[in-house]
Amino acid sequence: MTAPVEPAPHDLLRGRTVLVTAAAGTGIGFATARRALREGARVVLSDAHPRRLARARDELAALPGARVHAVPCDVTDEDQVRALFATAAAECGRVDVVVNNAGLGGTAAVQDMTDEQWGRVLDVTLTGTFRCTRAAVRLFREQGSGGVVVNNASVVGWRAQAGQAHYAAAKAGVMALTRCAALDAAELGVRINAVAPSLVTHPHLAKVTTPELLAELESREAFGRSAEPWEVANVIVFLASEYSTYLTGEIVSVSSRHP
C-alpha cells in the first residue's frame, strides 16, 4: 500500500515558537520542523552536526514565509543544552513547544554489547531527553504561561527486538520520563507527551539494515509499508497544538503494527 498525500496545513501552530532537536537530515526531526513551519510556527532547529544543520536551515528557509533559526547543540553536553534554550528564547522572545527528537540507535546482542555502546545510546537517547525536558520546563516556568514538550519514544520501548537492548531500554525510559515529568510540570500548565513510532522511512534506515530485513519489518505492518516521516510529524504537531489541551503524560503509538 502506498502512502497517502500529505494533508494541507491548518495554522495549528500560528504565532508559536517550536524548538526541535536533531532536526537536520531527512528523518522525523526535519519533517516535524517542516510541518511546524507550514502550520505557522517560528522554528528553532538544533542538531549536533553544524554542517547538516546549516543545510537543513537553508532548505527550510526557502519555504514561503518561513522563520527559521539554527543553533548547534549536542544533547549530551549540559552547557550546550542550556545555551540552546537561552539562545532560542533570546532570538525568538519565547519558546512555546519543545520537540525532543535526538536519539541514537545501533545493533548489538546483549552478550556482546560493551559498556561504551550501552552508555552512549542511553546518554543521547534518554539522558539527552531528560536534559532538554528539564531545560524546557525551567524555561516555561520563567515565561509563566505554560508550554508543551513532545518526546520521541519508540514502539521498541514496549516490545522486544533482538539486538536492541540499549535502545529499547532508553526508549522505555523516555516513556517513563514523559509520564512522571508530566505530573511534575502540570502545576505550571505544561503538557508533556510522547510519540512512539514504529517503522519509519528515511535514507539512514537503508544504510543500517538489509533490504531483506526491511521487507520483513514492513510485512508486519498492517498497511504493509513503513510510515513516512511526515506522518509521525503530524501526530507531533497535534500534540503540540490546542487540539490536545487535555492530554499529558500520554504515549501515542504511531504504528500500524499487527501481532
N, C-alpha and C positions, 0 to 999 in steps of 0.2 A: 504494500500500500504506500502510495506517495504522500509526502507531507502536504498539508493544506496551504493555502496562500496566507501570508501574514496579514492579520486584520489591520484596518486603518486605526490611527490614533484617535483619542477622545479627550485630550487635555487633562488626563488624570493627575498629572503632577505639575500643573501650571503654577509658576511662581515659587517652586521649591528648589532647594539645592540638594543634590544627591551625590554622595561620595561613594565610589566603587573601587574596592581593592582588586588587584590582579586583573586589571581591565585591558591590558594590552593583549594582542593576539587575536584569535578568531573564536574564542570559546564563550562561555556563559557571561563572564565579566564584560567583555566587549559588547555582546548582544544586549546586556542589561543597560549599559551606558547609552547605547544607541537608542534603545526603546525609551529610556527616560528622557532623552533629548526630544524624541518625536512626541512625547507626552507633555512637552512644555517645560521641562526642568532645566535648570543650570546644572552642569555635571562637573564634578572633580574626579579626574581619573588618577589612579595610583597604580604603580607596579614596581617591582624590584629591578626591572630591566629598562634603563633610561632610553635606549635607542628604540626599542619596541614601543615604549610609552609615547615617545615623540611621534612615531608613525601613526599610532592609534589616535592621538590628539589631532594630527593634521587631517586624517581621514574623516573623523567625526566633525571637525570644524567646518568641513565643506558642506555639511547638511544645511538646508535653509534655516536661518535664524538660530543656528546652534551657538550656545555659550558654553565653552569648554575650557577647563583649567587642567593642568597636568602637574602632579607632584610625585617624584620618585619616592618609594618607601619600601623597605624590607621589613615585613611584619614581625620578624624575629628580633628586631632591634627596638627596644622601648624608646630610645631617644628619637629615632626616626618616626615612630608612630606618633609621639607627642608633637613633633614638628609638622607632620602631615595634618593633624587636626587643627593645630594653631594656624597654619598657613591657609587651610581651606576656609576657616572662619574669618580670617583677616581679609582674604581676597574676595570672598562672597558675602560677607556681612553676617552670615549664619549658615548652619548646616541643619537640614531637616530630616534627611534619610541617610543611613549608612548601610551599604551592602557589603558584607564580609564574604568575599569570594575567594580569597587567597587559600590555596591548598596544594599539597604535594603528595603524589602517589608513588607507585613502584610495585614491583612484584618480587616476593621472596618467601619461601617456605619458612615457617617459624623456626624450624630446627637449623636453618642456615642463616637466619637474619642476624645481623650484627647490632650491637648497641647503637652504633652510629646511624645505621639505617632506621632503626626504631625511633631514636631521638630526633632525627631531622624531620621525619614525617610528623611526629607529634608536635614539634616546636612550630612548624609552619602552619599546620592544619588546625590544631586545637589551641595551642598557646597563643598563636598569632591571632586567632579569632577572639580569644579572651582579651588580649591586649587592646584590640580595636573596639570590642564591645565596651570595655571599661572606659576607654577614651571617649567613646560616643556618649555614654550615659553621663559622664562627668561634664562634657560639653553641653548636653541637653539641660542638665541641671543649672549650669551657669546661664544659659539662654532663658530658662524659665518658662518655656512654652511647649513642653513635650517634645516628641521626636519618634523616629522609627528606626529599628535595626532589623535587617533581614540577613540571616546567616545561610550559607550554602553548606548543607549537610550532604547526605547520600543515602540511597536505599541500602548500601552496604553496611550502614550503621545498624540496620535491622536484621539483615540476612547474611549467612555465612558465604564466603567465597575463598577458595584456596589461594594462598599466596598474598592475602590482603590483611593479615592480622594487624599490622601497624596502621594502615589506612582505615580499616573498619573500626578499630579502637578509637582513632582520632575522630572519626565522623560520629560515632556513638557518643563520644564526649561532647561534640558540638551540639548534639541534640539535648543532652542533659544540661549543658551550659545554658542553652536557649531557654529551657523550661524554668530553671532556677533564677537566671538573671531577669526573666520576665516578671517574676514576683518581686524581686528586689527593686525593680525600676517602675513598677506600676504606680506607686505613690507619686511619682514625678510626672505621670501622664505619658510615660514612654512605653511603646509597644515593641516587643522583641519576638520575632517568629523565625522560622527556617523553612527552606525548601529541601526536599530530599529527591534529587533527580535519579533516574535510572540511567540507561544508556543514552548518551548524547553525542551527536555527530560533530566532530571537529578534526582538523588535519593531524593534530598531535596524537589522537587516538590510533590512527592508522600506523603511526611510527612505533608505537609501543606494544602493538599486538599483531596478530596474523589475520589475514583475510578469512581463514577458516574459523578462528575464534570469534571474529566479529559476526560472521554469518550465523554461528551457533547462538550467540547472545541475542542477535536480532530475532531469531526464530522463537525465542522465549517471550518476546514482547507480544502483547495482544494484537497490535497493529502490524506486526511483522517488520518493523523498522525501528531505528533509533530516533530519538527526539531531535529536532532542530534546536540550536541554542536559543533562538528567539521564542520558542515555545516555553522554555524554562523562564526566560526573561519576562514573559507576560505574566507569569504567576508571581514573580518577584515584584513587578510593578503593582499588581493587585494588592499584595501585602503592604506595599509602601503607600498606597492610596487611601482616600477616605472611604473606599468601599469595604474596608476591613477594620473599622474603628473598634469593634468589639472582639477582635482576635488578638490574643497574646499568649505566648508560651506554646504555640502550636507548631507542629512539624507537618508540612504539607507535602505529601508524596506526589512527585511529578513523574509518573510512571504508568505505562500500560502493561506492566509485567503481569503474567499469569502464572499459576503454580506449575 
